[in-house]
């Protein structure tokens, strides 16, 4: 498990706006524009006299706002009362709502905020189930701030390790790690250096230019490298090469980036590398993200005061002498399937040799071409759908704005007509005119706010364009269940986990067929949303998981490894083996016994020796002793045959 503090989404700086409304509605998915809402059985409230229905959530928001407003009004608190906590489980963990609620309460108690008001909800919109928690930092009765404590991330991380042990969740690492000792599991705190020495750092913790959270979110939504990540490749190398020249100038840097459709600009006190897409959208990347030495101060120390690019050095990349791929072209190629997002293609040739494996008469190449055409057609459909949504939204929005303006004008006129009558009626009952005017102002403001909420919901219901990944998930889900969309999603997930997968026990290969259960003798469970097939034994234990381009093996029993290999052979023809050295050798030997080709060059000798050891005995004439090309040394099996003769 991992825990982190998210954005509060608070409207504290907007007078009259709810402090907790945006976050609670985001948690309940009422305002995400995707038409989804969290199952009310996977939501909960703490220390609030309200339920989880829409009306109850509105009441919860009002109660939380009232507590925070009271503290602010009395001057006991001047900060942001909203605390947004996120707890995330590892892929494969499926916590029950009861376990999630217990985890929420446990973490809040560790933070000293167990008596605070909170709303939580489970989200399944990523491969890792996670819970969002909106917490009111102000105590509902005492009216004082209850937390969080300093360095709350350490408290949260330790709680994650403790919850992993309590509920048997899969272990993760952070500032605290769980070590197995003779006295049982022990939770200890380690520095980044200590975790690096013990190999406990996660894949994203290596030292180097990190990408921003916004870039990571963009990478997930578009199913391809973000602009920041992409720019750290060839464009960054081009800048480094330009700086190798002792006489380098700003002009050289501009010319180095021009073929990639990028320019360097100043922004605030720093610099950014930007590119403009055809739709006019501008993407920017801090230049320090390309290399730690690329800062404005260091570059100006080396090259002098910044000189903007001239028209000749920032010309259109299509007209430059050296043609490079721009980010927009890369993105189109990645989404339409021209960029490889799965294991390398296999056409039946063993690594390091000319001997072909199983002949397929070009069937794999034909299926590959068919799949590519399907992916291209899929991307064209996506672009057409988004353009149609833009066109319909434009017209619908114009009509909606006209209608809403008419409703506001009508309400304004209605208030103007009703105000004198309302005040006169109240005055006739003995109320002062000033009190009656105040009461009218309250009633009118409430009616105006109700109309504003109604208009906001109507605007959220307008058709919205979808990012590539959300659109793929829509196309892969019932009732459409498009196979090309399913395959594209599996490819994206494989690419995102390519590095971490190398350390997991499993088999990889080029996926060309539609994913479906193969070994029906084993119990299997299909996760349609994540595009996974879990194979389990009679007791329900996970044996291995078919993710499409790879099969993750969770159990090292010979029967499990052989079953996973049989599926891999049918899907991929030949396999790459990943994981620990012991598992890779075990799997290579099993593959040899089953006659399944292994593509890893370093496992060829193991595979060959096991294959020879399990081959049927051959007649003496097959030894080839004394003949050209023979080994000159009979195998142990053949020596026994000679003695028997």
Residue pairs with C-beta under 8 A, 6 or more apart in sequence:
1 87
1 88
1 89
1 90
1 93
1 103
1 160
1 161
1 163
1 164
1 169
1 172
2 87
2 88
2 157
2 160
2 172
2 174
3 85
3 86
3 87
3 88
3 107
3 153
3 156
3 157
3 159
3 160
4 85
4 86
4 88
4 153
4 156
5 83
5 84
5 85
5 86
5 148
5 152
5 153
5 156
6 84
6 85
6 86
6 132
7 84
8 23
8 80
8 82
8 83
8 84
9 22
9 23
9 26
9 82
9 84
10 19
10 20
10 22
10 23
10 80
10 81
10 82
11 17
11 18
11 19
11 21
11 22
12 19
12 80
12 81
12 82
18 61
18 65
19 64
19 65
19 68
19 69
19 80
19 81
19 82
20 61
20 64
20 65
20 68
20 81
20 82
20 119
20 134
20 136
21 61
21 65
22 31
23 82
23 84
23 134
24 57
24 60
24 61
24 64
24 119
24 134
25 31
25 57
26 32
26 132
27 38
27 43
27 119
27 120
27 121
27 132
27 133
27 134
28 37
28 38
28 43
28 52
28 54
28 57
28 119
28 121
29 36
29 37
29 38
29 121
29 123
30 37
30 54
31 460
33 460
33 464
34 464
34 466
34 470
36 125
38 121
38 122
38 123
39 122
40 52
40 53
41 97
42 97
42 100
42 121
42 122
43 52
43 119
43 120
43 121
43 122
44 52
44 97
44 101
44 104
44 119
44 120
44 121
45 51
45 52
45 56
45 60
45 117
45 118
45 119
45 120
46 104
46 105
46 108
46 116
46 117
46 118
46 119
46 120
47 115
47 116
47 117
47 118
47 140
48 60
48 63
48 64
48 117
48 118
48 119
49 63
50 56
50 57
50 59
50 60
50 63
57 119
60 117
60 119
63 117
63 140
64 81
64 117
64 119
64 134
64 136
67 81
67 117
67 136
67 138
67 139
67 140
67 143
68 77
68 81
68 136
68 138
70 138
70 143
71 77
71 81
71 138
71 143
71 144
71 145
72 78
72 81
74 143
76 143
76 144
76 145
77 137
77 138
77 144
77 145
79 137
79 145
80 137
81 136
81 137
81 138
81 145
82 134
82 135
82 136
82 137
83 113
83 134
83 135
83 136
83 137
83 147
83 148
84 132
84 133
84 134
84 135
85 107
85 108
85 132
85 133
85 135
85 156
86 130
86 131
86 132
86 133
87 100
87 103
87 104
87 107
87 130
87 131
87 133
87 160
88 128
88 129
88 130
89 95
89 128
89 129
89 130
89 169
89 170
90 128
90 169
90 170
90 172
91 127
91 128
92 170
92 542
92 545
93 129
93 169
93 170
94 129
95 103
95 122
95 129
95 167
95 169
97 122
99 167
100 120
100 122
100 131
101 120
102 167
103 131
103 163
103 167
104 118
104 120
104 131
104 133
105 114
106 159
106 162
106 163
106 166
107 156
107 159
107 163
108 114
108 116
108 118
108 133
108 135
110 155
110 156
110 158
110 159
111 147
111 148
111 149
111 152
111 155
111 156
112 146
112 147
112 148
112 149
113 135
113 137
113 146
113 147
113 148
115 139
115 140
115 146
116 135
116 136
116 137
116 138
116 139
116 140
116 146
116 147
117 135
117 136
117 140
118 133
118 134
118 135
118 136
119 133
119 134
120 131
120 132
120 133
120 134
121 131
121 132
122 129
122 130
122 131
123 129
123 130
123 131
123 132
124 529
126 220
127 493
127 530
137 145
137 146
137 147
137 148
138 144
138 145
138 146
139 145
139 146
148 155
149 155
153 175
154 175
154 176
154 189
157 174
157 175
157 176
158 175
158 176
158 187
158 189
160 172
160 174
160 176
161 171
161 174
161 176
161 177
161 178
161 187
162 187
163 169
164 170
164 171
164 172
164 178
165 178
165 185
165 187
171 178
172 202
173 195
173 200
173 201
173 202
175 189
175 190
176 187
176 188
176 189
176 190
177 187
177 188
177 190
177 195
177 200
178 185
178 186
178 187
179 185
179 186
179 187
179 188
180 186
190 198
190 200
192 201
192 205
195 201
195 205
196 205
202 500
203 499
203 500
204 210
208 292
209 232
209 288
209 289
209 290
209 291
209 292
210 289
211 219
211 226
211 228
211 229
211 289
212 228
212 286
212 289
215 226
215 227
215 228
215 229
215 285
216 226
218 226
218 227
219 225
219 226
219 229
219 496
220 469
220 496
221 467
221 468
221 469
221 470
222 331
222 335
222 467
222 468
222 469
223 334
223 335
223 468
223 469
223 472
223 488
223 492
224 330
224 331
224 334
224 335
224 339
224 468
224 492
225 330
225 334
227 275
227 283
227 284
227 285
227 327
228 285
228 289
230 327
230 330
231 260
231 262
231 273
231 285
231 289
231 290
231 327
232 289
232 290
234 260
234 324
234 325
235 256
235 257
235 260
235 262
235 273
235 290
236 290
236 291
236 294
238 256
238 257
238 259
238 260
239 253
239 256
239 257
239 290
239 291
239 294
240 291
241 256
242 248
242 252
242 253
242 255
242 256
243 253
243 302
245 252
248 302
248 303
249 303
249 304
249 307
250 264
250 303
250 304
250 306
250 307
250 309
251 307
251 309
251 310
251 313
253 264
253 299
253 303
254 263
254 264
254 309
254 310
254 313
254 314
255 313
257 263
257 264
257 273
258 309
258 313
258 314
258 315
258 317
258 320
259 317
259 320
259 322
259 323
259 324
260 275
260 317
260 324
260 325
260 326
260 327
261 275
261 276
261 317
261 326
261 327
261 328
262 273
262 274
262 275
262 327
263 273
263 274
263 275
263 309
263 314
264 271
264 272
264 273
264 287
264 306
264 309
265 271
265 272
265 273
265 274
265 308
266 272
266 296
266 306
267 284
269 296
270 286
270 287
270 288
270 295
270 296
271 286
271 287
271 288
271 294
271 295
271 296
271 299
271 306
272 284
272 285
272 286
272 287
273 284
273 285
273 287
273 290
274 282
274 283
274 284
274 285
275 282
275 283
275 326
275 327
275 328
276 282
276 283
277 283
277 327
277 328
278 328
283 327
287 294
287 295
287 296
287 299
288 294
288 295
296 306
299 306
300 306
317 323
317 324
317 326
325 333
330 339
332 379
333 339
334 341
335 379
335 382
335 468
336 375
336 376
336 378
336 379
337 371
337 372
337 375
337 376
337 379
337 488
338 372
341 488
341 491
341 492
341 494
341 495
342 490
342 491
342 494
342 495
342 510
342 511
342 548
342 549
343 494
343 508
343 509
343 510
343 511
343 549
343 550
343 572
343 576
344 510
345 364
345 368
345 510
346 364
346 509
346 510
346 572
346 573
346 574
346 599
347 360
347 364
347 365
348 356
348 357
348 358
348 359
348 360
348 364
348 573
348 574
348 597
349 355
349 356
349 357
350 356
350 357
350 574
350 597
350 599
350 604
351 599
351 600
351 601
351 604
352 601
352 604
357 573
357 574
357 597
358 573
358 574
358 597
360 573
364 510
364 512
364 573
367 512
367 513
368 510
368 512
371 484
371 487
371 512
374 483
374 484
375 484
375 487
375 488
377 484
378 475
378 482
378 484
378 485
378 488
382 468
382 471
385 466
385 471
386 465
386 466
386 471
389 463
389 464
389 465
389 466
390 465
392 463
393 462
393 463
393 464
393 465
396 462
396 463
397 459
397 462
400 458
400 459
400 462
404 455
404 458
407 451
407 455
408 451
411 447
411 448
411 451
415 444
415 447
419 440
419 444
422 436
422 440
422 443
423 433
423 436
423 437
423 440
426 435
426 436
426 439
426 440
427 433
427 436
431 439
466 474
469 489
469 492
472 485
472 488
472 489
472 492
473 485
473 489
473 529
474 480
475 482
475 485
476 482
476 485
476 486
476 489
476 528
476 531
477 528
477 529
478 528
483 514
486 514
486 515
486 531
487 511
487 514
487 515
487 548
489 531
490 511
490 515
490 531
490 547
490 548
490 549
491 511
491 548
491 549
493 530
493 531
493 547
493 548
494 501
494 547
494 548
494 549
494 550
501 508
501 550
501 552
501 578
502 578
503 578
503 579
503 580
504 552
504 578
504 579
505 552
505 553
505 554
505 556
505 578
505 579
505 580
505 583
505 587
506 544
506 550
506 551
506 552
506 553
506 564
506 577
506 578
506 579
507 550
507 551
507 553
507 564
507 565
507 568
507 572
507 575
507 576
507 577
507 578
507 587
508 549
508 550
508 551
508 572
508 575
508 576
508 577
508 578
509 549
509 550
509 568
509 571
509 572
509 573
509 574
509 575
509 576
510 549
510 572
511 548
511 549
511 571
511 572
513 571
515 531
515 533
515 546
515 548
516 533
517 524
517 526
517 533
518 566
518 567
518 570
518 571
519 535
519 563
519 566
519 567
522 535
522 536
522 537
522 543
522 563
523 535
523 536
523 537
523 538
523 540
524 533
524 534
524 535
524 536
525 533
525 534
525 536
526 532
526 533
526 534
527 533
527 534
531 547
531 548
532 545
532 546
532 547
533 545
533 546
534 542
534 545
535 542
535 543
535 544
535 545
535 546
535 563
535 564
536 542
536 543
537 543
541 555
542 554
542 555
543 553
543 554
543 555
543 560
543 563
543 564
544 551
544 552
544 553
544 554
544 555
544 560
544 563
544 564
545 551
545 552
545 554
546 567
546 571
550 578
551 564
551 567
551 568
553 560
553 561
553 564
553 579
553 583
553 587
556 583
556 586
558 586
558 590
561 586
561 587
561 590
562 590
562 594
565 575
565 587
565 590
565 591
565 594
565 596
566 594
566 596
568 575
568 596
569 575
569 594
569 596
573 597
574 596
574 597
574 598
574 599
575 591
575 596
575 597
575 598
575 599
576 598
576 599
576 600
577 583
577 584
577 587
577 588
577 591
577 598
577 600
577 603
578 584
579 587
584 600
584 603
585 603
585 606
588 598
588 600
588 603
588 606
588 607
588 610
589 606
589 607
589 610
591 597
591 598
591 607
592 598
592 606
592 607
592 608
592 610
592 611
592 614
593 610
593 611
593 614
595 611
598 604
598 607
612 635
617 637
617 638
617 641
618 638
620 638
620 641
620 642
620 645
623 630
623 631
623 634
623 635
623 638
624 630
624 631
625 631
625 632
625 634
626 632
634 642
